[in-house]
């Protein structure tokens, strides 16, 4: 195969896929409808970097742990290479919601036997010292966690192997086709923007706007982040979470939020959402927002793509037209696929922790290299899972809707 791919979308998903393939010597045509990378959900001031443990070590927990570990290595490598990544491993304090949750957090640490440099439980007094604030509970402390500027991550990914990546900004793909062995991305006038054997869709919910991908159950979740004025060196100087999050001061701002509203297309900032974020802030750091009025706040709205089961979609896209809806369900390995068409999408609110690993997994799938995840997790994120027939699959999907 000619080592050439088109990537549609220049956010966390697309830039990660482009960087990983470019590292393997591939030529990339990156198409982005905005004038620059990271103009969508990946354009927030900061996102949180941390895993998400669970008692049963379920697929979400395993995937976020693997993503977190891979992300830390990738971010360190970008930094060592002199790329313009902005991030801070300040640590993340994940406070318990209540006493029951605190007991669960403690049990998770005991059962999972995580190394102390990865995760441990702190009591309320220890948490107050870490947050430099009279918080109401103890919780998990992730020493290696922190915050990441997602826009800078996108730019660093694209800059690392810049000579291999041709960018097409302010170019919107209206249609895709594959008349022979090349996928073509066309604009509304029908002009070919780029053509290549491999096409990777990393363009959030617009990935389903093409006929061959209309079956993808991607939905958009509106998230509003509130920006609070913050002096350098002010507390907290770590990320603190408790049914929401608040970051350290970054360029004179502290991010607090975020709201999460599915199928809500309002792009403008809403005072009611700022009020919700201030309520979250008070739950995290009691009294911290005293005197701050929702009407006075600035912020940012982003739309994050998510799947029904809240796991990402990474892999080859199934050929929905070739699947008989009345036939018995096929195994994922036997599912017909559209040659050379791939998806990296559906990160929801976990783009920071998943994107680097997702890019590596996709590159391995495209190049038939050894995979960075066990088979059950690869299947769990396979976009073809939503084309599986059978009652058990439908029940699992319906349960999380």
KELO-896731 format. One line per 2 residues: their letters; for each residue x, y, z of N, C-alpha, C, O. Coordinates in steps of 0.1 Angstrom, whole numbers. Example, Ala and Ser with C-alpha at 12.3 -4.5 7.8 and 13.67 -1.06 7.14 Angstrom:
! KELO-896731
AS	132:-57:78:123:-45:78:132:-33:78:142:-33:85 ~ 128:-22:71:137:-11:71:129:0:79:134:11:80
//
This chain:
! KELO-896731
XX	8:-12:0:0:0:0:9:13:0:19:13:7 ~ 5:22:-8:11:35:-8:9:42:6:-2:43:10
XX	20:45:13:19:51:26:15:65:26:23:75:28 ~ 2:67:23:-4:80:22:-18:80:27:-26:71:23
XX	-21:90:36:-35:90:42:-40:104:42:-33:114:43 ~ -53:105:41:-60:117:43:-66:117:57:-71:106:61
XX	-64:127:65:-70:128:78:-80:140:78:-75:152:75 ~ -92:138:81:-102:149:81:-104:153:96:-109:145:104
XX	-100:165:99:-102:170:113:-88:172:119:-79:164:119 ~ -86:184:125:-73:188:131:-74:191:146:-67:200:151
XX	-83:183:153:-84:184:167:-75:174:173:-65:169:167 ~ -78:170:186:-69:160:193:-69:147:185:-58:141:184
XX	-81:142:180:-81:130:173:-73:130:160:-64:122:158 ~ -76:140:152:-69:140:139:-54:143:140:-46:137:133
XX	-50:152:149:-36:155:150:-28:144:156:-17:141:152 ~ -35:136:165:-28:124:170:-26:113:160:-15:107:159
XX	-36:111:152:-35:101:141:-25:105:131:-17:97:126 ~ -25:118:127:-15:123:117:-1:122:123:8:117:115
XX	1:125:135:15:124:141:20:110:142:32:108:138 ~ 11:101:145:16:87:146:19:81:133:28:73:132
XX	11:84:123:14:78:109:26:85:103:34:79:97 ~ 27:98:105:39:106:100:52:101:107:62:100:100
XX	51:96:119:63:91:126:67:78:119:79:74:120 ~ 58:71:112:61:59:106:65:61:91:66:51:83
XX	67:74:87:71:77:73:59:79:64:62:80:52 ~ 47:80:69:36:82:60:35:97:56:39:106:63
XX	29:99:44:26:112:39:11:114:43:3:106:41 ~ 8:126:49:-5:129:54:-10:142:47:-3:152:46
XX	-23:141:42:-30:153:39:-40:156:49:-50:148:51 ~ -39:166:57:-47:170:68:-57:181:64:-53:191:60
XX	-70:177:64:-80:187:60:-88:192:72:-93:183:80 ~ -90:205:73:-97:211:85:-105:222:79:-100:231:72
XX	-118:222:83:-127:233:78:-124:246:85:-127:257:79 ~ -118:246:97:-115:259:103:-102:264:97:-95:258:89
XX	-98:276:102:-86:283:96:-73:278:103:-62:282:99 ~ -74:270:114:-63:265:121:-67:253:129:-79:250:130
XX	-57:245:134:-61:234:142:-67:238:156:-66:249:160 ~ -74:228:162:-80:229:175:-89:241:177:-89:248:186
XX	-98:242:167:-108:253:168:-122:248:173:-130:257:176 ~ -123:235:175:-135:230:180:-134:227:195:-129:235:203
XX	-139:215:199:-138:211:213:-123:210:218:-121:211:231 ~ -114:209:209:-100:208:213:-94:222:216:-81:223:218
XX	-101:232:215:-96:246:217:-98:252:231:-95:264:233 ~ -102:244:241:-103:249:254:-89:253:260:-79:249:255
XX	-90:262:270:-77:266:276:-70:255:283:-58:254:282 ~ -77:245:289:-70:234:296:-80:223:298:-92:225:299
XX	-75:211:298:-83:199:301:-75:191:312:-63:194:314 ~ -82:182:318:-77:174:329:-70:161:324:-76:154:316
XX	-59:158:330:-52:145:326:-51:137:339:-44:140:349 ~ -59:126:339:-59:116:350:-66:104:345:-74:105:336
XX	-63:92:352:-71:80:349:-84:80:356:-87:90:363 ~ -92:69:355:-104:68:362:-106:54:367:-112:45:361
XX	-100:51:379:-101:37:385:-115:33:388:-124:41:390 ~ -117:20:389:-130:14:394:-127:2:402:-117:-4:401
XX	-137:-2:410:-136:-14:418:-134:-27:409:-126:-35:413 ~ -142:-28:398:-141:-40:390:-131:-38:379:-130:-47:370
XX	-124:-28:378:-114:-25:368:-120:-28:354:-115:-36:346 ~ -131:-21:351:-139:-23:339:-132:-18:327:-121:-12:328
XX	-138:-19:316:-132:-15:303:-128:0:303:-118:4:299 ~ -137:8:308:-135:23:309:-123:26:318:-114:34:314
XX	-122:19:329:-110:21:338:-97:17:332:-87:24:333 ~ -98:5:325:-85:0:319:-81:9:307:-69:11:306
XX	-91:13:300:-87:22:288:-82:35:293:-72:40:287 ~ -88:41:303:-83:54:308:-69:53:314:-61:62:313
XX	-67:41:321:-54:39:327:-43:38:316:-32:44:317 ~ -46:30:306:-37:28:295:-35:41:288:-23:45:284
XX	-46:49:286:-45:62:279:-36:71:287:-28:79:281 ~ -38:72:300:-31:81:309:-16:78:308:-8:87:306
XX	-12:65:309:2:62:309:8:65:295:19:70:295 ~ 1:62:285:6:65:271:7:80:269:17:85:263
XX	-3:87:274:-3:102:272:9:108:279:16:117:274 ~ 12:104:291:23:109:299:36:107:291:45:116:290
XX	38:95:286:50:92:278:51:101:265:61:106:262 ~ 39:102:258:39:110:246:41:125:249:49:131:241
XX	35:130:259:37:144:262:52:147:266:57:157:263 ~ 58:138:274:72:139:277:81:139:265:90:147:264
XX	77:130:255:85:130:243:84:142:235:94:147:229 ~ 72:148:234:70:160:227:78:171:233:84:179:226
XX	77:172:246:85:182:254:100:181:251:107:191:249 ~ 105:168:252:119:166:250:123:170:236:135:173:233
XX	114:168:226:117:172:212:116:187:210:118:191:198 ~ 113:194:220:112:209:218:99:214:212:98:225:208
XX	89:206:212:76:210:207:68:219:216:70:218:228 ~ 59:227:211:53:237:219:41:232:227:30:238:227
XX	43:222:235:32:216:243:32:223:257:42:225:263 ~ 20:228:261:19:234:274:11:225:283:-1:222:280
XX	17:220:293:11:211:303:18:212:316:29:216:317 ~ 11:208:327:16:209:340:12:196:348:1:194:350
XX	22:189:352:20:177:360:19:181:375:28:178:383 ~ 9:189:378:7:195:391:2:185:401:2:187:413
XX	-4:174:396:-11:164:404:-26:167:403:-30:179:401 ~ -34:157:404:-49:159:404:-55:153:417:-52:141:421
XX	-62:161:424:-69:157:436:-84:155:433:-91:164:429 ~ -88:142:433:-102:138:430:-109:135:443:-108:125:449
XX	-116:145:448:-123:144:461:-135:135:461:-142:134:451 ~ -137:128:472:-149:120:473:-162:128:474:-162:139:479
XX	-173:123:468:-185:130:468:-192:130:482:-198:140:486 ~ -190:119:489:-196:117:502:-188:106:509:-178:101:504
XX	-193:102:521:-186:91:528:-186:78:521:-176:71:522 ~ -197:75:515:-198:62:508:-188:62:496:-182:52:494
XX	-187:73:489:-178:73:478:-164:73:483:-155:67:477 ~ -161:79:495:-148:79:500:-143:64:504:-132:60:502
XX	-153:57:509:-150:43:513:-147:35:500:-138:26:500 ~ -155:38:489:-152:31:476:-138:35:471:-131:26:466
XX	-135:47:472:-121:52:467:-110:44:475:-101:40:469 ~ -112:43:488:-102:36:496:-101:22:492:-90:16:491
XX	-112:16:489:-113:1:486:-106:-1:472:-99:-10:470 ~ -108:9:463:-102:8:450:-87:8:451:-80:0:445
XX	-82:17:459:-67:17:461:-62:4:467:-51:-1:463 ~ -69:-1:477:-65:-14:483:-65:-25:473:-56:-33:472
XX	-76:-26:465:-77:-37:456:-68:-36:444:-62:-46:440 ~ -67:-24:438:-59:-22:426:-44:-22:429:-36:-25:420
XX	-40:-20:442:-26:-20:446:-17:-11:437:-7:-15:432 ~ -22:1:434:-15:10:425:-3:15:432:-2:16:445
XX	8:18:425:20:23:431:17:37:436:9:44:431 ~ 24:41:447:21:53:454:24:65:445:18:76:447
XX	33:64:435:35:75:426:25:76:415:25:85:406 ~ 15:67:415:4:67:405:-9:71:412:-17:79:406
XX	-12:66:423:-25:68:430:-24:64:444:-19:53:448 ~ -29:73:453:-32:68:467:-43:77:473:-47:87:467
XX	-48:72:484:-60:79:490:-54:88:501:-46:85:509 ~ -60:101:501:-56:110:512:-68:114:520:-79:115:515
XX	-66:115:533:-78:119:541:-80:134:540:-74:141:532 ~ -90:139:547:-94:153:545:-83:163:549:-82:173:542
XX	-76:160:559:-65:169:563:-54:170:552:-49:181:549 ~ -51:158:547:-41:158:536:-46:165:524:-39:172:517
XX	-59:163:521:-65:169:509:-65:184:511:-63:192:501 ~ -67:189:523:-67:204:525:-54:209:523:-52:221:518
XX	-43:202:527:-30:207:524:-27:207:509:-21:217:504 ~ -31:197:502:-28:196:488:-36:207:480:-30:214:472
XX	-48:210:484:-56:220:477:-54:234:483:-57:244:476 ~ -47:235:495:-46:248:501:-59:254:503:-61:266:502
XX	-69:246:507:-83:251:509:-90:241:518:-87:229:517 ~ -99:246:526:-107:237:535:-117:229:528:-129:231:529
XX	-113:219:520:-122:210:513:-130:201:523:-126:200:535 ~ -141:196:518:-150:189:527:-147:174:529:-152:167:537
XX	-138:168:521:-135:154:521:-121:151:516:-114:159:510 ~ -117:138:518:-105:133:512:-108:128:499:-119:130:493
XX	-98:121:493:-101:115:480:-88:109:474:-78:107:480 ~ -89:106:461:-78:101:454:-68:112:451:-72:124:448
XX	-55:109:451:-45:118:447:-37:112:436:-31:101:438 ~ -36:118:424:-29:113:413:-16:122:411:-18:133:405
XX	-5:118:417:7:127:416:11:131:402:16:141:400 ~ 9:121:393:14:123:379:4:130:370:6:132:358
XX	-8:133:375:-19:139:368:-16:154:366:-6:159:372 ~ -25:161:359:-23:175:358:-33:181:348:-44:176:346
XX	-28:192:341:-36:199:331:-28:199:318:-16:199:318 ~ -36:200:307:-30:201:294:-37:211:286:-50:212:286
XX	-30:220:279:-36:229:269:-38:221:256:-29:218:249 ~ -51:217:253:-53:208:242:-49:214:228:-45:207:219
XX	-51:227:227:-47:234:214:-32:233:212:-28:230:201 ~ -24:234:223:-10:233:221:-6:219:218:4:216:211
XX	-14:209:223:-11:195:220:-13:192:205:-5:186:199 ~ -24:198:200:-27:196:185:-16:202:177:-11:196:168
XX	-11:214:181:-1:221:173:13:213:175:20:212:165 ~ 15:208:186:28:201:188:28:188:180:38:184:174
XX	16:181:180:15:169:172:18:171:157:26:164:151 ~ 13:182:152:14:185:138:28:191:135:33:189:124
XX	34:197:145:48:203:142:59:192:143:69:194:137 ~ 56:181:150:67:172:152:73:166:139:85:165:137
XX	64:163:130:68:157:117:61:166:106:55:161:97 ~ 64:179:107:57:188:98:59:186:84:51:189:75
XX	71:181:80:75:180:66:66:168:59:65:168:47 ~ 61:160:68:53:149:62:38:152:61:30:144:56
XX	34:163:67:20:167:68:17:179:59:22:190:62 ~ 8:177:50:3:188:42:-10:193:47:-19:184:48
XX	-11:205:51:-24:210:57:-33:217:47:-28:224:39 ~ -45:215:49:-56:221:40:-66:228:50:-76:222:53
XX	-63:240:54:-72:247:63:-82:255:56:-81:258:44 ~ -93:258:63:-105:265:57:-110:257:44:-114:263:34
XX	-109:244:46:-114:235:35:-124:225:41:-120:217:49 ~ -136:226:37:-146:217:42:-149:205:32:-152:208:20
XX	-149:193:37:-152:182:29:-167:179:29:-174:177:39 ~ -173:180:17:-187:178:15:-191:164:11:-202:159:14
XX	-181:157:5:-184:143:1:-171:135:0:-160:141:-2 ~ -172:122:1:-161:113:0:-165:102:-10:-177:98:-10
XX	-156:97:-18:-159:86:-26:-146:78:-29:-135:83:-26 ~ -148:66:-34:-136:57:-37:-139:50:-50:-143:38:-50
XX	-137:57:-61:-140:51:-74:-131:39:-78:-135:31:-86 ~ -119:40:-73:-109:29:-77:-102:25:-63:-109:20:-54
XX	-90:27:-62:-83:23:-50:-79:35:-41:-71:34:-32 ~ -84:47:-45:-81:59:-38:-94:65:-32:-103:67:-39
XX	-93:69:-20:-104:77:-14:-101:91:-18:-90:96:-18 ~ -112:98:-22:-111:112:-25:-120:120:-16:-132:117:-13
XX	-115:131:-11:-122:141:-3:-125:153:-12:-116:159:-18 ~ -138:156:-14:-142:167:-23:-149:178:-15:-156:176:-5
XX	-148:190:-20:-155:201:-15:-169:202:-21:-173:194:-29 ~ -177:212:-17:-191:214:-21:-192:215:-36:-202:212:-42
XX	-181:221:-43:-181:223:-57:-178:210:-64:-178:209:-77 ~ -174:199:-57:-170:187:-63:-155:186:-66:-150:176:-71
XX	-147:196:-63:-133:196:-65:-126:187:-55:-130:186:-43 ~ -116:180:-59:-109:170:-51:-99:178:-42:-90:185:-48
XX	-100:177:-29:-91:184:-20:-78:175:-19:-67:180:-19 ~ -80:162:-17:-69:153:-16:-74:139:-20:-86:136:-19
XX	-65:130:-24:-68:116:-27:-57:108:-21:-45:111:-22 ~ -61:96:-15:-51:87:-9:-58:73:-7:-70:73:-7
XX	-50:63:-5:-55:50:-3:-63:48:11:-72:40:12 ~ -59:57:20:-64:56:33:-71:69:37:-65:80:34
XX	-83:68:42:-90:80:47:-94:78:61:-100:68:65 ~ -91:88:70:-93:87:84:-103:99:88:-100:110:86
XX	-114:95:94:-124:105:98:-122:108:113:-124:100:122 ~ -117:120:115:-115:125:129:-122:139:131:-118:147:138
XX	-134:140:124:-141:152:123:-154:152:131:-164:157:127 ~ -153:147:144:-164:148:153:-177:143:147:-176:133:140
XX	-188:149:151:-201:143:146:-203:145:131:-212:138:126 ~ -196:154:125:-197:155:110:-192:143:103:-194:141:91
XX	-185:134:110:-181:121:104:-192:113:99:-191:105:89 ~ -204:115:104:-215:106:100:-224:113:89:-234:108:85
XX	-219:124:84:-226:131:73:-225:125:59:-231:129:50 ~ -216:115:58:-214:109:45:-223:96:45:-226:90:55
XX	-226:92:33:-236:81:31:-230:68:37:-238:60:43 ~ -217:65:36:-212:53:41:-209:53:56:-206:42:61
XX	-211:64:62:-209:65:77:-222:69:84:-221:72:96 ~ -233:70:77:-245:75:83:-250:67:95:-258:71:103
XX	-245:54:95:-250:45:106:-243:48:119:-247:42:130 ~ -232:55:119:-224:57:131:-233:65:142:-238:76:139
XX	-234:60:154:-242:66:164:-235:77:172:-235:77:184 ~ -229:86:165:-222:98:171:-232:108:175:-241:112:167
XX	-230:114:187:-238:125:192:-229:136:197:-218:133:201 ~ -234:148:198:-226:159:203:-231:162:217:-243:163:220
XX	-221:165:226:-224:169:239:-218:183:241:-206:186:240 ~ -227:193:244:-223:207:246:-216:208:260:-222:203:270
XX	-205:214:260:-198:216:273:-194:231:274:-187:236:265 ~ -198:237:285:-194:251:287:-184:252:299:-187:247:310
XX	-173:258:297:-163:260:307:-163:275:312:-165:284:303 ~ -162:277:324:-162:291:329:-148:295:332:-140:287:337
XX	-144:308:329:-131:313:331:-131:323:343:-138:333:342 ~ -123:320:353:-122:329:364:-109:336:364:-98:330:361
XX	-108:349:367:-96:356:368:-88:350:380:-93:347:390 ~ -75:348:377:-66:342:387:-52:347:386:-46:348:376
XX	-47:351:398:-33:356:398:-23:345:398:-26:334:404 ~ -12:347:392:-1:337:392:2:333:407:4:342:415
XX	3:320:410:7:316:423:-5:315:433:-3:311:444 ~ -17:318:428:-28:317:437:-32:302:438:-29:294:430
XX	-40:299:449:-44:286:451:-58:283:445:-66:293:444 ~ -60:271:442:-52:259:443:-42:259:431:-44:264:421
XX	-30:253:434:-20:251:424:-20:237:418:-10:233:412 ~ -30:229:422:-32:216:416:-46:215:410:-54:224:413
XX	-49:205:402:-62:203:397:-71:197:407:-66:187:414 ~ -83:202:410:-91:196:420:-105:192:413:-111:200:406
XX	-109:180:415:-122:175:409:-131:170:420:-127:165:430 ~ -144:172:417:-155:167:426:-168:169:419:-174:180:421
XX	-172:160:410:-183:163:401:-182:175:393:-191:183:390 ~ -170:178:389:-166:190:382:-151:191:384:-145:183:390
XX	-145:202:379:-131:204:381:-127:219:381:-135:227:376 ~ -116:222:387:-110:235:387:-95:234:385:-89:225:391
XX	-90:242:376:-75:241:373:-67:251:381:-73:261:387 ~ -54:250:381:-46:261:386:-47:273:377:-53:272:366
XX	-40:284:381:-40:296:372:-32:293:360:-20:288:361 ~ -37:296:348:-31:295:335:-32:307:328:-44:310:323
XX	-22:315:326:-22:328:318:-33:337:324:-41:343:317 ~ -34:337:337:-43:347:344:-57:342:345:-66:349:349
XX	-60:329:341:-73:323:341:-73:310:349:-63:303:349 ~ -84:307:355:-86:295:361:-99:289:355:-109:295:354
XX	-98:276:350:-110:270:343:-118:262:353:-112:255:361 ~ -131:264:353:-140:257:362:-152:252:354:-157:258:345
XX	-156:240:356:-167:234:349:-167:219:351:-163:213:361 ~ -172:213:341:-179:219:329:-193:213:328:-195:202:333
XX	-201:220:321:-215:215:319:-214:204:308:-204:203:301 ~ -224:195:308:-224:184:298:-239:182:294:-247:177:302
XX	-242:186:282:-256:186:277:-256:180:263:-251:186:254 ~ -262:168:262:-262:160:250:-273:166:240:-284:170:244
XX	-270:167:227:-279:172:217:-284:186:219:-295:189:217 ~ -275:194:224:-278:208:227:-269:216:218:-256:217:220
XX	-274:223:208:-266:229:198:-264:244:200:-259:251:191 ~ -267:249:212:-265:264:215:-250:267:216:-243:262:225
XX	-245:275:207:-231:279:207:-227:290:216:-216:292:220 ~ -237:298:219:-234:310:227:-233:306:242:-239:297:247
XX	-225:314:249:-224:312:264:-237:315:270:-245:324:266 ~ -240:307:281:-252:309:288:-249:312:303:-241:306:309
XX	-256:322:308:-254:326:322:-258:314:331:-252:312:342 ~ -269:307:327:-273:296:336:-262:285:337:-261:279:347
XX	-254:283:326:-244:273:327:-232:278:335:-226:271:342 ~ -229:291:335:-219:297:344:-224:295:359:-216:292:367
XX	-237:297:361:-242:295:375:-240:280:379:-237:277:390 ~ -243:271:370:-240:257:373:-226:254:376:-223:246:385
XX	-217:260:368:-203:258:371:-198:264:384:-190:259:391 ~ -204:275:388:-201:281:401:-206:272:412:-200:271:423
XX	-217:266:410:-223:256:420:-213:244:421:-210:239:432 ~ -208:240:410:-198:229:410:-186:233:418:-180:226:426
XX	-181:246:415:-169:251:421:-171:251:437:-162:248:444 ~ -183:255:441:-186:256:455:-186:242:462:-182:240:473
XX	-190:232:454:-190:218:459:-176:213:460:-172:205:469 ~ -167:218:451:-153:214:451:-145:221:462:-139:215:470
XX	-146:234:461:-139:243:471:-149:252:477:-152:263:472 ~ -155:248:489:-165:256:495:-162:270:498:-151:273:504
XX	-170:279:493:-168:294:495:-158:300:485:-156:312:485 ~ -152:292:476:-142:298:467:-148:308:458:-141:318:454
XX	-160:306:454:-166:315:444:-174:326:450:-181:333:443 ~ -173:328:463:-181:339:469:-178:352:463:-166:356:461
XX	-188:359:459:-186:372:453:-185:372:438:-185:383:432 ~ -184:360:432:-183:359:417:-197:358:412:-205:349:416
XX	-201:366:402:-214:366:396:-213:359:383:-205:361:375 ~ -223:350:380:-223:343:368:-224:352:356:-218:349:345
XX	-231:363:357:-233:372:346:-220:379:342:-218:384:331 ~ -210:379:351:-197:386:348:-186:377:342:-176:381:338
XX	-189:364:341:-179:354:337:-178:353:322:-187:355:314 ~ -166:351:318:-163:347:304:-161:331:304:-162:325:314
XX	-159:326:292:-158:311:291:-157:307:277:-155:315:268 ~ -160:294:275:-159:288:262:-169:277:261:-171:269:270
XX	-175:275:249:-184:264:246:-178:255:236:-172:260:226 ~ -178:242:238:-173:232:229:-183:221:227:-191:218:236
XX	-182:214:216:-191:203:213:-183:190:211:-175:189:202 ~ -185:181:221:-176:169:221:-184:157:215:-195:155:220
XX	-178:150:206:-185:138:201:-184:126:210:-174:124:217 ~ -195:119:212:-195:108:221:-204:97:215:-212:99:206
XX	-201:85:219:-208:73:215:-218:69:226:-218:73:237 ~ -228:60:222:-238:56:232:-232:49:244:-238:50:255
XX	-221:41:243:-215:34:254:-204:42:261:-197:37:270 ~ -202:54:256:-192:64:262:-177:59:260:-168:64:266
XX	-175:49:252:-162:45:248:-159:51:234:-168:53:226 ~ -146:54:231:-143:60:218:-145:50:207:-147:38:209
XX	-144:55:195:-145:47:182:-132:48:175:-129:59:170 ~ -125:37:174:-112:37:168:-110:24:160:-111:13:165
XX	-109:26:147:-106:14:138:-113:15:125:-117:26:121 ~ -113:4:118:-119:4:104:-134:4:105:-140:-1:114
XX	-140:11:95:-154:13:95:-161:2:88:-157:-2:77 ~ -171:-4:94:-178:-15:88:-186:-10:76:-190:1:75
XX	-189:-20:67:-197:-18:55:-211:-21:58:-215:-32:57 ~ -219:-11:63:-232:-13:67:-241:-19:56:-250:-27:58
XX	-238:-14:43:-246:-19:32:-244:-34:29:-253:-40:23 ~ -233:-39:33:-230:-53:31:-235:-63:41:-233:-75:40
XX	-241:-57:52:-246:-66:63:-260:-68:62:-268:-59:61 ~ -264:-81:62:-279:-84:61:-285:-83:75:-281:-90:84
XX	-294:-74:77:-300:-72:90:-308:-84:95:-310:-85:107 ~ -311:-93:87:-319:-105:91:-309:-117:93:-314:-127:98
XX	-297:-115:90:-287:-126:92:-282:-127:107:-283:-117:114 ~ -277:-138:111:-272:-139:125:-260:-129:126:-253:-126:116
XX	-258:-125:138:-247:-116:141:-233:-122:137:-231:-134:140 ~ -225:-114:132:-211:-118:128:-202:-113:139:-204:-103:146
XX	-191:-120:141:-180:-116:150:-173:-104:143:-174:-102:131 ~ -168:-95:152:-161:-83:147:-151:-86:136:-149:-79:126
XX	-143:-97:139:-132:-101:130:-137:-105:116:-130:-104:106 ~ -150:-109:115:-156:-113:102:-164:-103:96:-169:-105:85
XX	-166:-91:102:-174:-81:97:-168:-75:84:-156:-72:84 ~ -176:-73:74:-171:-66:62:-168:-52:65:-175:-45:71
XX	-157:-47:59:-152:-33:62:-151:-26:48:-149:-32:38 ~ -151:-13:49:-149:-4:38:-134:-3:36:-128:3:45
XX	-128:-7:26:-113:-7:25:-107:6:26:-111:16:19 ~ -98:7:36:-90:20:37:-97:31:44:-92:42:45
XX	-109:28:50:-117:39:57:-117:36:72:-121:26:76 ~ -112:46:79:-110:45:94:-117:56:101:-119:67:96
XX	-119:53:114:-125:63:123:-117:65:136:-113:55:141 ~ -115:77:140:-109:80:154:-118:91:159:-116:102:155
XX	-126:88:169:-137:97:172:-143:93:185:-140:83:192 ~ -153:101:190:-161:97:201:-155:98:214:-158:90:223
XX	-145:107:216:-138:108:229:-146:114:240:-143:112:252 ~ -157:121:237:-165:127:248:-156:137:255:-149:146:249
XX	-156:136:268:-149:146:277:-135:140:280:-128:146:289 ~ -130:130:273:-118:123:277:-107:124:266:-99:115:264
XX	-108:134:257:-99:136:246:-84:137:251:-75:132:245 ~ -82:144:262:-68:146:267:-62:132:271:-51:130:267
XX	-70:124:278:-64:111:283:-64:100:272:-56:91:273 ~ -72:101:262:-73:90:252:-66:93:239:-62:84:232
XX	-64:106:235:-60:109:221:-47:103:217:-46:97:206 ~ -37:103:226:-24:98:222:-24:83:220:-19:78:210
XX	-30:76:229:-32:61:227:-40:58:215:-38:49:207 ~ -51:66:213:-60:63:202:-52:65:188:-54:57:179
XX	-44:75:188:-36:77:176:-27:66:173:-25:62:162 ~ -20:61:184:-11:50:182:-19:37:178:-14:30:169
XX	-30:34:184:-38:23:181:-42:23:166:-41:13:159 ~ -47:35:162:-52:36:148:-40:34:138:-41:27:128
XX	-28:40:141:-17:38:133:-13:23:132:-9:19:121 ~ -14:16:143:-10:2:143:-20:-6:135:-17:-15:127
XX	-33:-2:136:-43:-9:128:-41:-7:113:-43:-16:105 ~ -38:6:109:-36:9:95:-24:2:89:-24:-3:78
XX	-13:1:97:-1:-5:92:1:-19:96:12:-25:93 ~ -9:-26:102:-8:-40:106:3:-42:115:10:-53:114
XX	6:-33:124:16:-35:134:11:-41:147:-2:-41:149 ~ 19:-46:156:14:-50:169:6:-40:176:10:-28:176
XX	-5:-44:182:-14:-34:188:-10:-31:203:-5:-39:210 ~ -12:-18:207:-8:-14:220:-18:-17:231:-16:-13:243
XX	-29:-24:228:-39:-28:237:-43:-43:236:-41:-48:225 ~ -48:-49:246:-53:-63:245:-65:-64:236:-72:-54:234
XX	-67:-76:231:-78:-77:221:-92:-73:225:-99:-67:218 ~ -95:-75:238:-108:-72:243:-111:-57:243:-122:-52:241
XX	-100:-49:246:-102:-35:245:-102:-29:231:-108:-20:228 ~ -94:-36:222:-95:-32:208:-109:-34:203:-114:-26:195
XX	-115:-46:206:-129:-48:202:-138:-38:209:-148:-34:202 ~ -136:-34:221:-145:-25:228:-145:-11:222:-156:-5:223
XX	-135:-7:214:-135:6:208:-137:5:193:-137:15:186 ~ -139:-7:188:-141:-9:173:-154:-3:169:-164:-6:175
XX	-153:6:159:-166:12:154:-176:2:149:-188:5:149 ~ -171:-10:145:-181:-20:140:-190:-26:151:-199:-33:148
XX	-187:-23:163:-195:-29:174:-210:-24:173:-219:-31:178 ~ -212:-13:167:-226:-8:166:-233:-13:154:-245:-10:152
XX	-226:-22:146:-233:-29:135:-236:-43:139:-242:-51:131 ~ -231:-48:151:-234:-61:155:-249:-63:157:-256:-54:163
XX	-254:-74:153:-268:-78:155:-269:-86:168:-260:-92:173 ~ -281:-87:173:-284:-95:185:-289:-88:196:-286:-76:198
XX	-297:-94:204:-304:-88:215:-294:-82:226:-297:-72:231 ~ -284:-90:229:-275:-86:240:-268:-73:237:-266:-64:245
XX	-264:-71:224:-257:-59:220:-267:-47:221:-263:-36:226 ~ -279:-49:216:-289:-38:216:-292:-34:231:-294:-22:234
XX	-293:-44:240:-296:-41:254:-285:-32:260:-288:-23:267 ~ -272:-36:257:-261:-29:263:-261:-14:258:-259:-5:266
XX	-264:-12:245:-264:1:240:-275:9:245:-274:21:249 ~ -287:3:246:-299:10:250:-298:14:265:-303:25:269
XX	-291:6:273:-290:9:287:-283:22:290:-286:28:300 ~ -273:26:281:-265:38:284:-270:50:277:-265:61:278
X	-281:49:269:-286:60:262:-294:69:272:-300:80:268
//
